[in-house]
Amino acid sequence: MAIRLYDGVYVHVEGAAEPVRVTRHAQNAGLFHVGDFVYDIDGRTVDATSHAPKIEAIVNLQTMRELGLRLN
């Protein structure tokens, strides 16, 4: 399954207990912040030397509603 990040979505991140919100990078529209790390639109870490956790999945809209999370 391919991952495509977009602003405001929540993702399951390896090792995180709760979903993490994705925000668009201020200077580069093709990059996204997930927690303290930067990823490209396909969910790959930008800095190959960092120990960024793997993005496992996008949280679907039904799960977001159940958890009380909102897009944007």
mmCIF file of the N, C-alpha and C atoms, coordinates in Angstrom:
data_MODEL
# 
_entry.id   MODEL 
# 
loop_
_atom_site.group_PDB 
_atom_site.id 
_atom_site.type_symbol 
_atom_site.label_atom_id 
_atom_site.label_alt_id 
_atom_site.label_comp_id 
_atom_site.label_asym_id 
_atom_site.label_entity_id 
_atom_site.label_seq_id 
_atom_site.pdbx_PDB_ins_code 
_atom_site.Cartn_x 
_atom_site.Cartn_y 
_atom_site.Cartn_z 
_atom_site.occupancy 
_atom_site.B_iso_or_equiv 
_atom_site.pdbx_formal_charge 
_atom_site.auth_seq_id 
_atom_site.auth_comp_id 
_atom_site.auth_asym_id 
_atom_site.auth_atom_id 
_atom_site.pdbx_PDB_model_num 
ATOM 1   N N  . MET A 1 1  ? 0.840   -1.179 0.000  1.00 0.00 ? 1  MET A N  1 
ATOM 2   C CA . MET A 1 1  ? 0.000   0.000  0.000  1.00 0.00 ? 1  MET A CA 1 
ATOM 3   C C  . MET A 1 1  ? 0.886   1.243  0.000  1.00 0.00 ? 1  MET A C  1 
ATOM 4   N N  . ALA A 1 2  ? 0.629   2.148  -0.903 1.00 0.00 ? 2  ALA A N  1 
ATOM 5   C CA . ALA A 1 2  ? 1.399   3.380  -0.983 1.00 0.00 ? 2  ALA A CA 1 
ATOM 6   C C  . ALA A 1 2  ? 0.850   4.413  0.002  1.00 0.00 ? 2  ALA A C  1 
ATOM 7   N N  . ILE A 1 3  ? 1.750   5.202  0.549  1.00 0.00 ? 3  ILE A N  1 
ATOM 8   C CA . ILE A 1 3  ? 1.363   6.280  1.458  1.00 0.00 ? 3  ILE A CA 1 
ATOM 9   C C  . ILE A 1 3  ? 1.588   7.593  0.743  1.00 0.00 ? 3  ILE A C  1 
ATOM 10  N N  . ARG A 1 4  ? 0.576   8.463  0.767  1.00 0.00 ? 4  ARG A N  1 
ATOM 11  C CA . ARG A 1 4  ? 0.705   9.814  0.234  1.00 0.00 ? 4  ARG A CA 1 
ATOM 12  C C  . ARG A 1 4  ? 0.305   10.759 1.354  1.00 0.00 ? 4  ARG A C  1 
ATOM 13  N N  . LEU A 1 5  ? 1.253   11.570 1.798  1.00 0.00 ? 5  LEU A N  1 
ATOM 14  C CA . LEU A 1 5  ? 0.985   12.484 2.895  1.00 0.00 ? 5  LEU A CA 1 
ATOM 15  C C  . LEU A 1 5  ? 0.292   13.743 2.393  1.00 0.00 ? 5  LEU A C  1 
ATOM 16  N N  . TYR A 1 6  ? -0.516  14.328 3.246  1.00 0.00 ? 6  TYR A N  1 
ATOM 17  C CA . TYR A 1 6  ? -1.116  15.625 2.972  1.00 0.00 ? 6  TYR A CA 1 
ATOM 18  C C  . TYR A 1 6  ? -1.338  16.350 4.286  1.00 0.00 ? 6  TYR A C  1 
ATOM 19  N N  . ASP A 1 7  ? -1.440  17.644 4.209  1.00 0.00 ? 7  ASP A N  1 
ATOM 20  C CA . ASP A 1 7  ? -1.543  18.494 5.386  1.00 0.00 ? 7  ASP A CA 1 
ATOM 21  C C  . ASP A 1 7  ? -2.789  18.180 6.201  1.00 0.00 ? 7  ASP A C  1 
ATOM 22  N N  . GLY A 1 8  ? -2.610  17.957 7.489  1.00 0.00 ? 8  GLY A N  1 
ATOM 23  C CA . GLY A 1 8  ? -3.719  17.762 8.407  1.00 0.00 ? 8  GLY A CA 1 
ATOM 24  C C  . GLY A 1 8  ? -4.105  16.325 8.671  1.00 0.00 ? 8  GLY A C  1 
ATOM 25  N N  . VAL A 1 9  ? -3.614  15.389 7.885  1.00 0.00 ? 9  VAL A N  1 
ATOM 26  C CA . VAL A 1 9  ? -3.942  13.984 8.099  1.00 0.00 ? 9  VAL A CA 1 
ATOM 27  C C  . VAL A 1 9  ? -3.183  13.465 9.326  1.00 0.00 ? 9  VAL A C  1 
ATOM 28  N N  . TYR A 1 10 ? -3.648  12.375 9.889  1.00 0.00 ? 10 TYR A N  1 
ATOM 29  C CA . TYR A 1 10 ? -2.944  11.713 10.987 1.00 0.00 ? 10 TYR A CA 1 
ATOM 30  C C  . TYR A 1 10 ? -2.397  10.391 10.480 1.00 0.00 ? 10 TYR A C  1 
ATOM 31  N N  . VAL A 1 11 ? -1.235  10.003 11.014 1.00 0.00 ? 11 VAL A N  1 
ATOM 32  C CA . VAL A 1 11 ? -0.603  8.754  10.599 1.00 0.00 ? 11 VAL A CA 1 
ATOM 33  C C  . VAL A 1 11 ? -0.218  7.914  11.813 1.00 0.00 ? 11 VAL A C  1 
ATOM 34  N N  . HIS A 1 12 ? -0.148  6.601  11.594 1.00 0.00 ? 12 HIS A N  1 
ATOM 35  C CA . HIS A 1 12 ? 0.409   5.703  12.591 1.00 0.00 ? 12 HIS A CA 1 
ATOM 36  C C  . HIS A 1 12 ? 1.907   5.656  12.338 1.00 0.00 ? 12 HIS A C  1 
ATOM 37  N N  . VAL A 1 13 ? 2.685   5.959  13.373 1.00 0.00 ? 13 VAL A N  1 
ATOM 38  C CA . VAL A 1 13 ? 4.140   5.978  13.257 1.00 0.00 ? 13 VAL A CA 1 
ATOM 39  C C  . VAL A 1 13 ? 4.703   4.861  14.132 1.00 0.00 ? 13 VAL A C  1 
ATOM 40  N N  . GLU A 1 14 ? 5.680   4.167  13.609 1.00 0.00 ? 14 GLU A N  1 
ATOM 41  C CA . GLU A 1 14 ? 6.324   3.079  14.330 1.00 0.00 ? 14 GLU A CA 1 
ATOM 42  C C  . GLU A 1 14 ? 6.755   3.535  15.724 1.00 0.00 ? 14 GLU A C  1 
ATOM 43  N N  . GLY A 1 15 ? 6.298   2.824  16.742 1.00 0.00 ? 15 GLY A N  1 
ATOM 44  C CA . GLY A 1 15 ? 6.702   3.109  18.109 1.00 0.00 ? 15 GLY A CA 1 
ATOM 45  C C  . GLY A 1 15 ? 5.869   4.155  18.831 1.00 0.00 ? 15 GLY A C  1 
ATOM 46  N N  . ALA A 1 16 ? 4.943   4.815  18.149 1.00 0.00 ? 16 ALA A N  1 
ATOM 47  C CA . ALA A 1 16 ? 4.102   5.847  18.779 1.00 0.00 ? 16 ALA A CA 1 
ATOM 48  C C  . ALA A 1 16 ? 2.792   5.224  19.261 1.00 0.00 ? 16 ALA A C  1 
ATOM 49  N N  . ALA A 1 17 ? 2.372   5.600  20.465 1.00 0.00 ? 17 ALA A N  1 
ATOM 50  C CA . ALA A 1 17 ? 1.132   5.065  21.032 1.00 0.00 ? 17 ALA A CA 1 
ATOM 51  C C  . ALA A 1 17 ? -0.104  5.707  20.409 1.00 0.00 ? 17 ALA A C  1 
ATOM 52  N N  . GLU A 1 18 ? 0.007   6.954  19.988 1.00 0.00 ? 18 GLU A N  1 
ATOM 53  C CA . GLU A 1 18 ? -1.117  7.712  19.435 1.00 0.00 ? 18 GLU A CA 1 
ATOM 54  C C  . GLU A 1 18 ? -0.806  8.129  18.001 1.00 0.00 ? 18 GLU A C  1 
ATOM 55  N N  . PRO A 1 19 ? -1.830  8.365  17.180 1.00 0.00 ? 19 PRO A N  1 
ATOM 56  C CA . PRO A 1 19 ? -1.590  8.893  15.834 1.00 0.00 ? 19 PRO A CA 1 
ATOM 57  C C  . PRO A 1 19 ? -0.919  10.259 15.908 1.00 0.00 ? 19 PRO A C  1 
ATOM 58  N N  . VAL A 1 20 ? -0.122  10.570 14.897 1.00 0.00 ? 20 VAL A N  1 
ATOM 59  C CA . VAL A 1 20 ? 0.628   11.820 14.836 1.00 0.00 ? 20 VAL A CA 1 
ATOM 60  C C  . VAL A 1 20 ? 0.106   12.637 13.655 1.00 0.00 ? 20 VAL A C  1 
ATOM 61  N N  . ARG A 1 21 ? -0.097  13.930 13.885 1.00 0.00 ? 21 ARG A N  1 
ATOM 62  C CA . ARG A 1 21 ? -0.601  14.814 12.830 1.00 0.00 ? 21 ARG A CA 1 
ATOM 63  C C  . ARG A 1 21 ? 0.507   15.218 11.863 1.00 0.00 ? 21 ARG A C  1 
ATOM 64  N N  . VAL A 1 22 ? 0.163   15.289 10.600 1.00 0.00 ? 22 VAL A N  1 
ATOM 65  C CA . VAL A 1 22 ? 1.077   15.696 9.535  1.00 0.00 ? 22 VAL A CA 1 
ATOM 66  C C  . VAL A 1 22 ? 0.822   17.171 9.223  1.00 0.00 ? 22 VAL A C  1 
ATOM 67  N N  . THR A 1 23 ? 1.908   17.946 9.122  1.00 0.00 ? 23 THR A N  1 
ATOM 68  C CA . THR A 1 23 ? 1.779   19.343 8.712  1.00 0.00 ? 23 THR A CA 1 
ATOM 69  C C  . THR A 1 23 ? 2.745   19.626 7.569  1.00 0.00 ? 23 THR A C  1 
ATOM 70  N N  . ARG A 1 24 ? 2.306   20.451 6.642  1.00 0.00 ? 24 ARG A N  1 
ATOM 71  C CA . ARG A 1 24 ? 3.136   20.806 5.480  1.00 0.00 ? 24 ARG A CA 1 
ATOM 72  C C  . ARG A 1 24 ? 4.303   21.680 5.930  1.00 0.00 ? 24 ARG A C  1 
ATOM 73  N N  . HIS A 1 25 ? 5.449   21.455 5.332  1.00 0.00 ? 25 HIS A N  1 
ATOM 74  C CA . HIS A 1 25 ? 6.653   22.236 5.586  1.00 0.00 ? 25 HIS A CA 1 
ATOM 75  C C  . HIS A 1 25 ? 6.429   23.661 5.080  1.00 0.00 ? 25 HIS A C  1 
ATOM 76  N N  . ALA A 1 26 ? 6.805   24.649 5.855  1.00 0.00 ? 26 ALA A N  1 
ATOM 77  C CA . ALA A 1 26 ? 6.534   26.049 5.512  1.00 0.00 ? 26 ALA A CA 1 
ATOM 78  C C  . ALA A 1 26 ? 7.278   26.526 4.256  1.00 0.00 ? 26 ALA A C  1 
ATOM 79  N N  . GLN A 1 27 ? 8.509   26.063 4.042  1.00 0.00 ? 27 GLN A N  1 
ATOM 80  C CA . GLN A 1 27 ? 9.301   26.548 2.912  1.00 0.00 ? 27 GLN A CA 1 
ATOM 81  C C  . GLN A 1 27 ? 9.281   25.620 1.692  1.00 0.00 ? 27 GLN A C  1 
ATOM 82  N N  . ASN A 1 28 ? 8.828   24.385 1.858  1.00 0.00 ? 28 ASN A N  1 
ATOM 83  C CA . ASN A 1 28 ? 8.860   23.440 0.743  1.00 0.00 ? 28 ASN A CA 1 
ATOM 84  C C  . ASN A 1 28 ? 7.564   22.631 0.747  1.00 0.00 ? 28 ASN A C  1 
ATOM 85  N N  . ALA A 1 29 ? 6.687   22.900 -0.201 1.00 0.00 ? 29 ALA A N  1 
ATOM 86  C CA . ALA A 1 29 ? 5.364   22.269 -0.241 1.00 0.00 ? 29 ALA A CA 1 
ATOM 87  C C  . ALA A 1 29 ? 5.409   20.763 -0.478 1.00 0.00 ? 29 ALA A C  1 
ATOM 88  N N  . GLY A 1 30 ? 6.542   20.224 -0.890 1.00 0.00 ? 30 GLY A N  1 
ATOM 89  C CA . GLY A 1 30 ? 6.674   18.792 -1.124 1.00 0.00 ? 30 GLY A CA 1 
ATOM 90  C C  . GLY A 1 30 ? 7.146   18.021 0.094  1.00 0.00 ? 30 GLY A C  1 
ATOM 91  N N  . LEU A 1 31 ? 7.353   18.729 1.220  1.00 0.00 ? 31 LEU A N  1 
ATOM 92  C CA . LEU A 1 31 ? 7.832   18.091 2.446  1.00 0.00 ? 31 LEU A CA 1 
ATOM 93  C C  . LEU A 1 31 ? 6.811   18.262 3.560  1.00 0.00 ? 31 LEU A C  1 
ATOM 94  N N  . PHE A 1 32 ? 6.861   17.331 4.520  1.00 0.00 ? 32 PHE A N  1 
ATOM 95  C CA . PHE A 1 32 ? 5.889   17.329 5.610  1.00 0.00 ? 32 PHE A CA 1 
ATOM 96  C C  . PHE A 1 32 ? 6.572   17.019 6.930  1.00 0.00 ? 32 PHE A C  1 
ATOM 97  N N  . HIS A 1 33 ? 6.099   17.677 7.981  1.00 0.00 ? 33 HIS A N  1 
ATOM 98  C CA . HIS A 1 33 ? 6.567   17.394 9.340  1.00 0.00 ? 33 HIS A CA 1 
ATOM 99  C C  . HIS A 1 33 ? 5.646   16.344 9.950  1.00 0.00 ? 33 HIS A C  1 
ATOM 100 N N  . VAL A 1 34 ? 6.253   15.327 10.528 1.00 0.00 ? 34 VAL A N  1 
ATOM 101 C CA . VAL A 1 34 ? 5.530   14.310 11.287 1.00 0.00 ? 34 VAL A CA 1 
ATOM 102 C C  . VAL A 1 34 ? 6.282   14.205 12.604 1.00 0.00 ? 34 VAL A C  1 
ATOM 103 N N  . GLY A 1 35 ? 5.702   14.785 13.644 1.00 0.00 ? 35 GLY A N  1 
ATOM 104 C CA . GLY A 1 35 ? 6.438   14.878 14.898 1.00 0.00 ? 35 GLY A CA 1 
ATOM 105 C C  . GLY A 1 35 ? 7.657   15.759 14.690 1.00 0.00 ? 35 GLY A C  1 
ATOM 106 N N  . ASP A 1 36 ? 8.826   15.256 15.099 1.00 0.00 ? 36 ASP A N  1 
ATOM 107 C CA . ASP A 1 36 ? 10.071  16.023 14.977 1.00 0.00 ? 36 ASP A CA 1 
ATOM 108 C C  . ASP A 1 36 ? 10.841  15.732 13.696 1.00 0.00 ? 36 ASP A C  1 
ATOM 109 N N  . PHE A 1 37 ? 10.235  14.984 12.770 1.00 0.00 ? 37 PHE A N  1 
ATOM 110 C CA . PHE A 1 37 ? 10.948  14.543 11.577 1.00 0.00 ? 37 PHE A CA 1 
ATOM 111 C C  . PHE A 1 37 ? 10.295  15.093 10.315 1.00 0.00 ? 37 PHE A C  1 
ATOM 112 N N  . VAL A 1 38 ? 11.088  15.114 9.214  1.00 0.00 ? 38 VAL A N  1 
ATOM 113 C CA . VAL A 1 38 ? 10.603  15.611 7.927  1.00 0.00 ? 38 VAL A CA 1 
ATOM 114 C C  . VAL A 1 38 ? 10.578  14.453 6.936  1.00 0.00 ? 38 VAL A C  1 
ATOM 115 N N  . TYR A 1 39 ? 9.454   14.353 6.216  1.00 0.00 ? 39 TYR A N  1 
ATOM 116 C CA . TYR A 1 39 ? 9.246   13.293 5.235  1.00 0.00 ? 39 TYR A CA 1 
ATOM 117 C C  . TYR A 1 39 ? 8.825   13.904 3.912  1.00 0.00 ? 39 TYR A C  1 
ATOM 118 N N  . ASP A 1 40 ? 9.021   13.150 2.818  1.00 0.00 ? 40 ASP A N  1 
ATOM 119 C CA . ASP A 1 40 ? 8.515   13.604 1.527  1.00 0.00 ? 40 ASP A CA 1 
ATOM 120 C C  . ASP A 1 40 ? 7.062   13.159 1.375  1.00 0.00 ? 40 ASP A C  1 
ATOM 121 N N  . ILE A 1 41 ? 6.448   13.490 0.268  1.00 0.00 ? 41 ILE A N  1 
ATOM 122 C CA . ILE A 1 41 ? 5.032   13.197 0.062  1.00 0.00 ? 41 ILE A CA 1 
ATOM 123 C C  . ILE A 1 41 ? 4.729   11.695 0.097  1.00 0.00 ? 41 ILE A C  1 
ATOM 124 N N  . ASP A 1 42 ? 5.725   10.867 -0.193 1.00 0.00 ? 42 ASP A N  1 
ATOM 125 C CA . ASP A 1 42 ? 5.540   9.416  -0.190 1.00 0.00 ? 42 ASP A CA 1 
ATOM 126 C C  . ASP A 1 42 ? 5.857   8.775  1.162  1.00 0.00 ? 42 ASP A C  1 
ATOM 127 N N  . GLY A 1 43 ? 6.089   9.601  2.186  1.00 0.00 ? 43 GLY A N  1 
ATOM 128 C CA . GLY A 1 43 ? 6.325   9.075  3.525  1.00 0.00 ? 43 GLY A CA 1 
ATOM 129 C C  . GLY A 1 43 ? 7.743   8.599  3.780  1.00 0.00 ? 43 GLY A C  1 
ATOM 130 N N  . ARG A 1 44 ? 8.674   9.003  2.928  1.00 0.00 ? 44 ARG A N  1 
ATOM 131 C CA . ARG A 1 44 ? 10.081  8.635  3.127  1.00 0.00 ? 44 ARG A CA 1 
ATOM 132 C C  . ARG A 1 44 ? 10.797  9.762  3.850  1.00 0.00 ? 44 ARG A C  1 
ATOM 133 N N  . THR A 1 45 ? 11.649  9.413  4.802  1.00 0.00 ? 45 THR A N  1 
ATOM 134 C CA . THR A 1 45 ? 12.400  10.429 5.525  1.00 0.00 ? 45 THR A CA 1 
ATOM 135 C C  . THR A 1 45 ? 13.326  11.176 4.573  1.00 0.00 ? 45 THR A C  1 
ATOM 136 N N  . VAL A 1 46 ? 13.471  12.460 4.793  1.00 0.00 ? 46 VAL A N  1 
ATOM 137 C CA . VAL A 1 46 ? 14.300  13.299 3.935  1.00 0.00 ? 46 VAL A CA 1 
ATOM 138 C C  . VAL A 1 46 ? 15.770  13.148 4.296  1.00 0.00 ? 46 VAL A C  1 
ATOM 139 N N  . ASP A 1 47 ? 16.055  13.058 5.574  1.00 0.00 ? 47 ASP A N  1 
ATOM 140 C CA . ASP A 1 47 ? 17.432  12.944 6.051  1.00 0.00 ? 47 ASP A CA 1 
ATOM 141 C C  . ASP A 1 47 ? 17.766  11.470 6.266  1.00 0.00 ? 47 ASP A C  1 
ATOM 142 N N  . ALA A 1 48 ? 18.523  10.896 5.355  1.00 0.00 ? 48 ALA A N  1 
ATOM 143 C CA . ALA A 1 48 ? 18.847  9.472  5.418  1.00 0.00 ? 48 ALA A CA 1 
ATOM 144 C C  . ALA A 1 48 ? 19.666  9.103  6.653  1.00 0.00 ? 48 ALA A C  1 
ATOM 145 N N  . THR A 1 49 ? 20.307  10.086 7.284  1.00 0.00 ? 49 THR A N  1 
ATOM 146 C CA . THR A 1 49 ? 21.126  9.787  8.460  1.00 0.00 ? 49 THR A CA 1 
ATOM 147 C C  . THR A 1 49 ? 20.323  9.844  9.759  1.00 0.00 ? 49 THR A C  1 
ATOM 148 N N  . SER A 1 50 ? 19.086  10.351 9.693  1.00 0.00 ? 50 SER A N  1 
ATOM 149 C CA . SER A 1 50 ? 18.290  10.438 10.922 1.00 0.00 ? 50 SER A CA 1 
ATOM 150 C C  . SER A 1 50 ? 17.676  9.083  11.251 1.00 0.00 ? 50 SER A C  1 
ATOM 151 N N  . HIS A 1 51 ? 17.227  8.946  12.467 1.00 0.00 ? 51 HIS A N  1 
ATOM 152 C CA . HIS A 1 51 ? 16.579  7.713  12.902 1.00 0.00 ? 51 HIS A CA 1 
ATOM 153 C C  . HIS A 1 51 ? 15.068  7.930  12.938 1.00 0.00 ? 51 HIS A C  1 
ATOM 154 N N  . ALA A 1 52 ? 14.544  8.507  11.878 1.00 0.00 ? 52 ALA A N  1 
ATOM 155 C CA . ALA A 1 52 ? 13.113  8.798  11.802 1.00 0.00 ? 52 ALA A CA 1 
ATOM 156 C C  . ALA A 1 52 ? 12.328  7.497  11.800 1.00 0.00 ? 52 ALA A C  1 
ATOM 157 N N  . PRO A 1 53 ? 11.250  7.440  12.582 1.00 0.00 ? 53 PRO A N  1 
ATOM 158 C CA . PRO A 1 53 ? 10.446  6.226  12.601 1.00 0.00 ? 53 PRO A CA 1 
ATOM 159 C C  . PRO A 1 53 ? 9.687   6.053  11.293 1.00 0.00 ? 53 PRO A C  1 
ATOM 160 N N  . LYS A 1 54 ? 9.378   4.826  10.981 1.00 0.00 ? 54 LYS A N  1 
ATOM 161 C CA . LYS A 1 54 ? 8.653   4.503  9.761  1.00 0.00 ? 54 LYS A CA 1 
ATOM 162 C C  . LYS A 1 54 ? 7.178   4.903  9.917  1.00 0.00 ? 54 LYS A C  1 
ATOM 163 N N  . ILE A 1 55 ? 6.629   5.502  8.886  1.00 0.00 ? 55 ILE A N  1 
ATOM 164 C CA . ILE A 1 55 ? 5.195   5.774  8.848  1.00 0.00 ? 55 ILE A CA 1 
ATOM 165 C C  . ILE A 1 55 ? 4.534   4.486  8.387  1.00 0.00 ? 55 ILE A C  1 
ATOM 166 N N  . GLU A 1 56 ? 3.671   3.941  9.252  1.00 0.00 ? 56 GLU A N  1 
ATOM 167 C CA . GLU A 1 56 ? 3.069   2.643  8.963  1.00 0.00 ? 56 GLU A CA 1 
ATOM 168 C C  . GLU A 1 56 ? 1.788   2.750  8.147  1.00 0.00 ? 56 GLU A C  1 
ATOM 169 N N  . ALA A 1 57 ? 0.972   3.767  8.424  1.00 0.00 ? 57 ALA A N  1 
ATOM 170 C CA . ALA A 1 57 ? -0.300  3.896  7.703  1.00 0.00 ? 57 ALA A CA 1 
ATOM 171 C C  . ALA A 1 57 ? -0.923  5.255  7.963  1.00 0.00 ? 57 ALA A C  1 
ATOM 172 N N  . ILE A 1 58 ? -1.775  5.653  7.041  1.00 0.00 ? 58 ILE A N  1 
ATOM 173 C CA . ILE A 1 58 ? -2.614  6.836  7.220  1.00 0.00 ? 58 ILE A CA 1 
ATOM 174 C C  . ILE A 1 58 ? -3.799  6.412  8.087  1.00 0.00 ? 58 ILE A C  1 
ATOM 175 N N  . VAL A 1 59 ? -4.198  7.258  9.023  1.00 0.00 ? 59 VAL A N  1 
ATOM 176 C CA . VAL A 1 59 ? -5.380  6.977  9.836  1.00 0.00 ? 59 VAL A CA 1 
ATOM 177 C C  . VAL A 1 59 ? -6.606  7.303  8.981  1.00 0.00 ? 59 VAL A C  1 
ATOM 178 N N  . ASN A 1 60 ? -7.510  6.338  8.819  1.00 0.00 ? 60 ASN A N  1 
ATOM 179 C CA . ASN A 1 60 ? -8.680  6.577  7.975  1.00 0.00 ? 60 ASN A CA 1 
ATOM 180 C C  . ASN A 1 60 ? -9.682  7.502  8.659  1.00 0.00 ? 60 ASN A C  1 
ATOM 181 N N  . LEU A 1 61 ? -10.591 8.068  7.886  1.00 0.00 ? 61 LEU A N  1 
ATOM 182 C CA . LEU A 1 61 ? -11.531 9.065  8.406  1.00 0.00 ? 61 LEU A CA 1 
ATOM 183 C C  . LEU A 1 61 ? -12.422 8.509  9.515  1.00 0.00 ? 61 LEU A C  1 
ATOM 184 N N  . GLN A 1 62 ? -12.862 7.271  9.399  1.00 0.00 ? 62 GLN A N  1 
ATOM 185 C CA . GLN A 1 62 ? -13.706 6.677  10.435 1.00 0.00 ? 62 GLN A CA 1 
ATOM 186 C C  . GLN A 1 62 ? -12.956 6.605  11.761 1.00 0.00 ? 62 GLN A C  1 
ATOM 187 N N  . THR A 1 63 ? -11.718 6.163  11.734 1.00 0.00 ? 63 THR A N  1 
ATOM 188 C CA . THR A 1 63 ? -10.913 6.073  12.955 1.00 0.00 ? 63 THR A CA 1 
ATOM 189 C C  . THR A 1 63 ? -10.653 7.457  13.527 1.00 0.00 ? 63 THR A C  1 
ATOM 190 N N  . MET A 1 64 ? -10.408 8.437  12.647 1.00 0.00 ? 64 MET A N  1 
ATOM 191 C CA . MET A 1 64 ? -10.209 9.804  13.121 1.00 0.00 ? 64 MET A CA 1 
ATOM 192 C C  . MET A 1 64 ? -11.438 10.289 13.882 1.00 0.00 ? 64 MET A C  1 
ATOM 193 N N  . ARG A 1 65 ? -12.622 10.049 13.340 1.00 0.00 ? 65 ARG A N  1 
ATOM 194 C CA . ARG A 1 65 ? -13.860 10.461 14.021 1.00 0.00 ? 65 ARG A CA 1 
ATOM 195 C C  . ARG A 1 65 ? -13.985 9.779  15.373 1.00 0.00 ? 65 ARG A C  1 
ATOM 196 N N  . GLU A 1 66 ? -13.703 8.485  15.411 1.00 0.00 ? 66 GLU A N  1 
ATOM 197 C CA . GLU A 1 66 ? -13.804 7.726  16.659 1.00 0.00 ? 66 GLU A CA 1 
ATOM 198 C C  . GLU A 1 66 ? -12.845 8.238  17.723 1.00 0.00 ? 66 GLU A C  1 
ATOM 199 N N  . LEU A 1 67 ? -11.672 8.721  17.300 1.00 0.00 ? 67 LEU A N  1 
ATOM 200 C CA . LEU A 1 67 ? -10.667 9.243  18.232 1.00 0.00 ? 67 LEU A CA 1 
ATOM 201 C C  . LEU A 1 67 ? -10.865 10.725 18.524 1.00 0.00 ? 67 LEU A C  1 
ATOM 202 N N  . GLY A 1 68 ? -11.828 11.347 17.865 1.00 0.00 ? 68 GLY A N  1 
ATOM 203 C CA . GLY A 1 68 ? -12.073 12.781 18.076 1.00 0.00 ? 68 GLY A CA 1 
ATOM 204 C C  . GLY A 1 68 ? -11.054 13.675 17.399 1.00 0.00 ? 68 GLY A C  1 
ATOM 205 N N  . LEU A 1 69 ? -10.405 13.167 16.355 1.00 0.00 ? 69 LEU A N  1 
ATOM 206 C CA . LEU A 1 69 ? -9.404  13.950 15.619 1.00 0.00 ? 69 LEU A CA 1 
ATOM 207 C C  . LEU A 1 69 ? -10.076 14.636 14.448 1.00 0.00 ? 69 LEU A C  1 
ATOM 208 N N  . ARG A 1 70 ? -9.540  15.794 14.035 1.00 0.00 ? 70 ARG A N  1 
ATOM 209 C CA . ARG A 1 70 ? -10.127 16.548 12.940 1.00 0.00 ? 70 ARG A CA 1 
ATOM 210 C C  . ARG A 1 70 ? -9.071  16.862 11.898 1.00 0.00 ? 70 ARG A C  1 
ATOM 211 N N  . LEU A 1 71 ? -9.479  16.864 10.636 1.00 0.00 ? 71 LEU A N  1 
ATOM 212 C CA . LEU A 1 71 ? -8.614  17.336 9.563  1.00 0.00 ? 71 LEU A CA 1 
ATOM 213 C C  . LEU A 1 71 ? -8.548  18.837 9.645  1.00 0.00 ? 71 LEU A C  1 
ATOM 214 N N  . ASN A 1 72 ? -7.347  19.378 9.476  1.00 0.00 ? 72 ASN A N  1 
ATOM 215 C CA . ASN A 1 72 ? -7.120  20.825 9.504  1.00 0.00 ? 72 ASN A CA 1 
ATOM 216 C C  . ASN A 1 72 ? -7.897  21.398 10.607 1.00 0.00 ? 72 ASN A C  1 
# 
